Each structure stands twice: as C-alpha cells, then as structure tokens.
Amino acid sequence: MMAPIVFLTGTTVMTLADPLDDALDDLRISGSVLVHQARKPPWAVDVPREARLRELLGVGADMRVLPFHLAHRGGFDLSREGETVGRVNAPELLLLPGGKAHCLSDGFGARPEPLEAILRADAPHMTPHDEPGATELICGAFVMRAAPLNPLLGALPPALKVAAGGNGASSALAAAAAMLAAECGRRSRNGFTAQRLLEVLCAEAIRSYQQSAGDRDAGWFRGLADPKISEAVRHVHSEPGADWSVEVLAARVALSPSRFAARFRETMGESVMAYVSRWRVNVACRCLRETGAPLEHIAERVGYDSVPAFSRAFKARVGLSPAQWRREAASDAGRDP
C-alpha cells in the first residue's frame, strides 16, 4: 500500500489523497453472501448475468453488482458460454466485474444447478462434506454505485483472481477472507460483521490487483504504479477545484510539461486535462447526489468559475445538465430531489 504524501505549506499540513481509497469510497461498496456450501464433485452452479443478479438482490439499474467466489477449501473451474476459462484453488478469490453469466464446477457430468434454485430452496448454508476433494466455497456479490466516470470501474478486467491466503496474499485480504468464512460458519453470513468484512474483502482484492498492474497496458492502475503520474493524480484528487493545467501539474512532479504530458498519456491512456475534467465531473455527480448544495457552490468546488461553464463541461461528459442529472439520480434512489 502506497503511503500518503504529506506537504508542509507554512503552518499548514496537507496530506494528498490516495486515489484508490478515493475511488473506492466514491463507489459506496456493500456486499451480500448468497451461498456458503461444501460440495463433493461432480457439481456445477450457474450464476446469472449482472442484470439478473440486480433483480435477485433488489437493487436498481443505478447500481453495479460484481459477483465474487471464494474457494475456502478445494477448488473449481470457471466457464463462460460453455468454455472453461480458468481454475480457482483455495485459498483464492475470484471477482467478476464483466457482468456475464458464468458457471462454477468441479468434476465432469454434473448438470448445472441455477443459483436462483439454490436461493429459492433456502439452502445456501454450509452442508458438511469432509471427504477428500470436496470444495467449500463462499459465493456472493459486491454492490456499488454505477459511476461511469469513476476510473476504478473501467480499469478492472472482466475477471480477476487474487490469493486470499498463504504465500503471496496480503495480510489484510487473508484475514478478511478467514474471518468471513468463520462468520459464515456461524450462519451470520449477512450480519453486521460480515457486511464490514465484505467491504474490506472487496477493497483489498482490488488493491492486490493494483499492486501487480505495473506492466499492464495503459490504464488507471498502470498510471498509479508510476510514481510521478501517481503523485499528479493524488494532487488532482486532493484538490479537484484547483486551477490545474499541464504546466502546473508538471511542476508539482518535477517534470517538463511536454515530458509529463506524454508520460501521462502513455501510462493512463488519456490526456492530463481529460482526466482532470473526468474526475471533476465525477466529484460533481457525488455532490449533486448527496447534497442539496446550489449549483454555483458545486461549480466552484470542482474548479469552474461560473455555472454555465460547469454545466457545459458536465453535459459534455454525462449527456445531461447538472439539474437534470440531479433529478434523475433522486428518482433512481427513490427519494424526492
């Protein structure tokens, strides 16, 4: 985990934001454990696409649902559209942001059991199987805001697998996975403690993925692995309303403007000012959703000197004016604007 950067300015101490923490907080992550079972092969479970999972969990289209599967003992194959795409062995965690239907299985010849059938039968709890080769798995979903301007969601691959125990696992992720399994074993799979553990599990799984992202294609995680680019992003997240320009940010990270702009685009996959604009509008969306602040106050907070300038930038990114977006967000949340 990258340590926060602290600047001393006169008598003022300013700590730069961690962009990953910032993005995770913006998504308001929660979770639900759907199934905790031990299964002896052969077995197979079909997990539906994201839209159906939203229906099962009773959440609206303004939310994302990312299924996860934790192999606590044994292992399983992952397949999509009839083709096996990988193997998950304990203690590993599989997270699937891609939204596609998929199948978990171990052994051959089992007819896939729909996840909906398991839930309808009210049989999601642990069934002991101590025989060699049995798989103990915890299946659930992380629920978060559908925030298309949040750079984190777009940076995640369709499927990611991380170690949740043993060598190579982060201590926080391993502890969260072990504690979640213990909570599920007490049939407290969606109690207060389990809910907090799910938040940690999601955050630490993504953080583990981030820490191995340095050699990947251009994108947000690769940018955060570059010390200079990461520092610039921290400045933008810490002060979205500052008068940022390529020249100002380049000076903050001790690079020439031309070298900084080229390095930013190469690692992040977009220009400096495109990222600044995107994050500003993302912050504005959160302000519009969570507060009743006047548009002029929000515009000033995210770096625009007038409501018309803010509205133009907002509509260019979102397709709606700030006022229209606020009304739609209030309607989606089932509350009055």
Legacy VTK file of the C-alpha trace (Angstrom):
# vtk DataFile Version 3.0
C-alpha trace
ASCII
DATASET POLYDATA
POINTS 337 float
0.000 0.000 0.000
1.405 3.372 -1.007
1.978 5.732 1.919
0.243 9.113 1.863
2.301 12.061 0.656
2.444 14.942 3.130
3.286 18.522 2.190
4.130 21.309 4.617
2.951 24.728 3.454
3.803 27.372 6.010
1.972 26.176 9.103
-0.499 24.071 7.109
-0.095 20.336 6.656
-1.736 18.867 3.534
-1.909 15.117 3.001
-2.540 14.055 -0.573
-5.411 11.662 -1.167
-4.833 8.026 -2.069
-6.627 7.781 -5.445
-7.604 4.154 -4.898
-9.125 4.900 -1.489
-10.839 7.923 -3.015
-12.346 5.883 -5.846
-13.431 3.053 -3.526
-15.096 5.490 -1.138
-16.921 7.120 -4.044
-18.484 3.771 -5.024
-20.097 3.186 -1.598
-19.392 -0.553 -1.641
-21.536 -3.042 0.245
-21.977 -6.757 -0.213
-24.009 -9.867 0.317
-23.087 -13.519 0.806
-25.509 -15.607 -1.242
-24.156 -19.128 -0.781
-21.818 -20.871 1.658
-21.643 -24.555 0.826
-19.361 -27.540 0.663
-19.835 -29.650 -2.448
-18.449 -33.031 -3.403
-17.655 -33.461 -7.121
-19.129 -33.655 -9.602
-21.107 -30.438 -9.164
-21.876 -27.279 -11.134
-23.611 -23.970 -10.366
-24.832 -21.478 -12.967
-24.542 -17.815 -11.941
-26.710 -15.409 -13.977
-25.650 -12.178 -15.663
-25.435 -8.940 -13.716
-28.919 -7.685 -14.636
-30.479 -10.803 -13.101
-28.301 -10.541 -10.000
-29.598 -6.996 -9.518
-33.131 -8.392 -9.586
-32.264 -11.117 -7.078
-30.711 -8.569 -4.732
-33.447 -5.990 -5.254
-31.171 -3.177 -6.408
-31.777 -0.728 -9.238
-30.034 -0.076 -12.520
-28.094 2.760 -10.880
-26.041 0.111 -9.047
-23.364 -2.340 -10.180
-23.335 -5.913 -8.909
-19.984 -7.719 -9.099
-20.183 -11.420 -8.200
-17.355 -12.993 -6.234
-16.432 -16.575 -5.395
-14.055 -17.511 -2.594
-12.569 -21.008 -2.612
-12.036 -21.701 1.090
-11.215 -25.376 0.523
-10.707 -27.365 -2.668
-11.281 -25.615 -5.977
-13.460 -25.152 -9.033
-13.342 -24.398 -12.743
-14.778 -21.194 -14.178
-16.505 -21.387 -17.547
-18.352 -18.870 -19.703
-20.514 -19.740 -22.699
-19.567 -23.401 -22.301
-15.813 -22.817 -22.405
-13.541 -23.296 -19.386
-11.517 -20.144 -18.850
-9.659 -20.855 -15.617
-9.273 -22.704 -12.360
-9.646 -21.300 -8.844
-7.979 -23.182 -5.988
-8.181 -22.466 -2.267
-7.336 -20.017 -0.899
-8.129 -17.835 -3.928
-10.768 -15.183 -4.537
-12.376 -14.650 -7.934
-14.050 -11.321 -8.727
-16.055 -10.898 -11.942
-16.698 -7.254 -12.919
-17.555 -8.162 -16.523
-21.245 -8.792 -15.811
-21.525 -12.023 -17.833
-23.260 -15.229 -16.814
-20.827 -17.950 -15.784
-20.609 -21.447 -14.365
-18.614 -22.860 -11.455
-17.944 -26.586 -11.499
-15.724 -29.379 -10.288
-15.624 -32.786 -11.921
-17.494 -33.940 -15.015
-21.060 -34.842 -15.823
-22.985 -32.715 -13.332
-25.999 -30.810 -14.607
-25.554 -27.133 -13.637
-27.807 -26.013 -10.801
-29.041 -22.420 -11.213
-28.078 -20.080 -8.402
-31.718 -18.954 -8.261
-32.806 -22.525 -7.482
-30.363 -22.736 -4.573
-31.694 -19.481 -3.164
-35.355 -20.440 -3.717
-34.773 -23.721 -1.902
-33.404 -21.699 1.017
-30.361 -23.975 1.008
-27.445 -21.554 0.827
-25.921 -22.601 4.131
-22.981 -24.878 4.758
-23.524 -28.597 4.211
-20.640 -30.545 5.779
-18.529 -32.600 3.399
-15.299 -33.784 4.965
-14.427 -36.171 2.160
-11.190 -35.545 0.264
-11.810 -33.468 -2.829
-14.820 -31.567 -1.504
-14.933 -27.852 -2.248
-16.026 -25.292 0.321
-16.967 -22.060 -1.386
-18.481 -18.730 -0.464
-20.369 -17.016 -3.278
-21.732 -13.516 -3.088
-21.840 -10.114 -4.688
-20.314 -6.725 -4.103
-22.826 -3.937 -4.704
-21.647 -0.460 -5.659
-22.737 2.644 -7.457
-22.779 2.603 -11.241
-20.380 5.539 -11.581
-19.134 5.515 -15.190
-16.763 8.434 -14.580
-15.091 6.726 -11.632
-11.769 5.477 -13.086
-11.705 2.353 -10.936
-14.630 0.519 -12.514
-13.355 0.970 -16.051
-9.870 -0.196 -15.050
-10.997 -3.592 -13.750
-10.700 -6.617 -16.067
-13.710 -8.876 -16.795
-12.347 -11.358 -14.239
-9.597 -11.094 -11.660
-8.182 -13.727 -9.340
-6.116 -12.962 -6.248
-4.590 -15.002 -3.454
-6.723 -14.763 -0.316
-4.373 -16.720 1.922
-0.981 -18.382 2.012
2.137 -17.057 0.340
1.585 -14.024 -1.840
-1.620 -12.862 -0.172
-1.862 -9.516 1.555
-2.296 -9.907 5.307
-5.459 -7.777 5.282
-7.083 -9.795 2.497
-6.146 -13.119 4.095
-7.526 -12.003 7.460
-10.776 -10.737 5.930
-11.287 -13.972 3.980
-10.637 -16.144 7.044
-12.925 -14.051 9.241
-15.682 -14.075 6.620
-15.508 -17.874 6.429
-15.775 -18.021 10.220
-18.792 -15.695 10.213
-20.477 -17.772 7.518
-19.760 -20.893 9.551
-21.768 -19.330 12.370
-24.606 -18.694 9.887
-24.034 -14.983 10.227
-23.319 -14.557 6.543
-25.070 -11.183 6.235
-24.786 -9.840 9.757
-23.055 -6.604 10.716
-19.581 -8.134 10.970
-19.921 -9.991 7.673
-21.001 -6.769 5.952
-17.899 -4.919 7.139
-15.686 -7.859 6.152
-17.165 -7.820 2.650
-16.185 -4.168 2.263
-12.624 -4.997 3.303
-12.553 -8.088 1.082
-13.534 -6.070 -1.991
-11.131 -3.212 -1.294
-8.178 -5.476 -0.553
-8.825 -7.693 -3.580
-8.721 -4.632 -5.830
-5.652 -3.308 -4.022
-3.886 -6.645 -4.558
-4.719 -6.442 -8.244
-3.420 -2.869 -8.392
-0.078 -3.840 -6.900
0.624 -6.161 -9.841
-0.510 -3.710 -12.524
2.779 -2.048 -13.424
3.433 -3.955 -16.645
-0.132 -3.944 -17.957
-1.471 -1.960 -20.886
-2.114 1.743 -20.438
-4.785 2.464 -17.865
-5.526 3.799 -14.414
-3.740 1.074 -12.447
-0.622 1.361 -14.569
-0.656 5.113 -14.006
-0.883 4.643 -10.240
2.184 2.378 -10.422
4.234 5.252 -11.898
5.479 7.457 -9.012
5.328 10.704 -10.993
1.924 10.079 -12.543
0.531 8.773 -9.264
1.651 11.932 -7.479
-0.064 14.091 -10.101
-3.277 12.083 -9.749
-3.074 12.486 -5.975
-2.933 16.251 -6.392
-5.998 16.229 -8.644
-7.979 14.054 -6.232
-6.944 16.143 -3.232
-7.890 19.469 -4.825
-10.308 18.934 -7.731
-11.165 22.629 -7.701
-7.596 23.899 -8.066
-6.582 25.767 -11.216
-4.910 22.757 -12.784
-3.055 22.798 -16.079
-0.428 20.574 -17.645
2.222 23.121 -16.657
1.101 23.365 -13.020
0.900 19.598 -12.511
4.212 19.058 -14.317
5.861 21.485 -11.914
4.372 19.618 -8.937
6.039 16.381 -10.042
9.290 17.966 -11.297
8.921 17.111 -14.989
8.864 19.307 -18.060
5.312 19.906 -19.371
5.964 18.047 -22.619
7.546 15.037 -20.924
4.840 14.946 -18.260
2.001 15.143 -20.812
3.495 12.350 -22.921
4.189 10.120 -19.911
0.683 10.693 -18.526
-0.994 9.752 -21.797
1.270 6.731 -22.273
0.539 5.280 -18.843
-3.052 6.429 -18.229
-4.404 6.125 -21.763
-5.880 9.649 -21.755
-4.615 13.226 -21.611
-3.903 15.110 -18.404
-6.777 17.550 -18.767
-9.205 14.835 -19.869
-8.524 13.068 -16.570
-8.859 16.312 -14.604
-12.215 17.016 -16.269
-13.469 13.475 -15.711
-12.608 13.468 -12.021
-14.115 16.929 -11.508
-17.409 15.837 -13.048
-17.333 12.622 -11.002
-16.941 14.685 -7.818
-19.754 16.951 -9.004
-22.024 13.923 -9.500
-21.411 12.872 -5.917
-22.177 16.388 -4.646
-25.371 16.541 -6.705
-26.471 13.121 -5.455
-25.621 13.511 -1.783
-26.188 17.191 -1.054
-28.631 19.961 -1.803
-25.813 22.421 -2.459
-26.568 25.102 -5.074
-25.004 24.624 -8.491
-22.764 27.657 -8.064
-21.209 26.131 -4.936
-20.626 22.792 -6.648
-19.200 24.523 -9.721
-16.702 26.397 -7.556
-15.731 23.262 -5.641
-14.792 21.423 -8.827
-12.888 24.255 -10.464
-15.347 26.178 -12.645
-15.743 29.929 -12.293
-19.365 30.008 -13.469
-22.428 27.777 -13.566
-22.656 27.953 -17.401
-19.033 26.765 -17.762
-19.670 23.985 -15.255
-22.902 22.975 -16.996
-21.191 22.758 -20.389
-18.393 20.566 -19.041
-20.859 18.407 -17.102
-23.197 17.872 -20.054
-20.278 17.050 -22.350
-19.347 14.189 -20.002
-22.740 12.983 -18.794
-25.183 13.976 -21.521
-27.460 15.837 -19.104
-27.336 19.198 -17.394
-26.418 19.124 -13.678
-30.014 19.921 -12.696
-31.416 17.158 -14.907
-28.855 14.672 -13.618
-29.710 15.536 -10.005
-33.420 14.924 -10.636
-32.741 11.570 -12.308
-30.386 10.489 -9.519
-33.025 11.373 -6.934
-35.644 9.406 -8.873
-33.360 6.365 -9.159
-32.728 6.487 -5.429
-36.472 6.570 -4.735
-36.422 9.892 -2.981
-37.538 13.416 -3.749
-34.938 15.804 -5.226
LINES 1 338
337 0 1 2 3 4 5 6 7 8 9 10 11 12 13 14 15 16 17 18 19 20 21 22 23 24 25 26 27 28 29 30 31 32 33 34 35 36 37 38 39 40 41 42 43 44 45 46 47 48 49 50 51 52 53 54 55 56 57 58 59 60 61 62 63 64 65 66 67 68 69 70 71 72 73 74 75 76 77 78 79 80 81 82 83 84 85 86 87 88 89 90 91 92 93 94 95 96 97 98 99 100 101 102 103 104 105 106 107 108 109 110 111 112 113 114 115 116 117 118 119 120 121 122 123 124 125 126 127 128 129 130 131 132 133 134 135 136 137 138 139 140 141 142 143 144 145 146 147 148 149 150 151 152 153 154 155 156 157 158 159 160 161 162 163 164 165 166 167 168 169 170 171 172 173 174 175 176 177 178 179 180 181 182 183 184 185 186 187 188 189 190 191 192 193 194 195 196 197 198 199 200 201 202 203 204 205 206 207 208 209 210 211 212 213 214 215 216 217 218 219 220 221 222 223 224 225 226 227 228 229 230 231 232 233 234 235 236 237 238 239 240 241 242 243 244 245 246 247 248 249 250 251 252 253 254 255 256 257 258 259 260 261 262 263 264 265 266 267 268 269 270 271 272 273 274 275 276 277 278 279 280 281 282 283 284 285 286 287 288 289 290 291 292 293 294 295 296 297 298 299 300 301 302 303 304 305 306 307 308 309 310 311 312 313 314 315 316 317 318 319 320 321 322 323 324 325 326 327 328 329 330 331 332 333 334 335 336
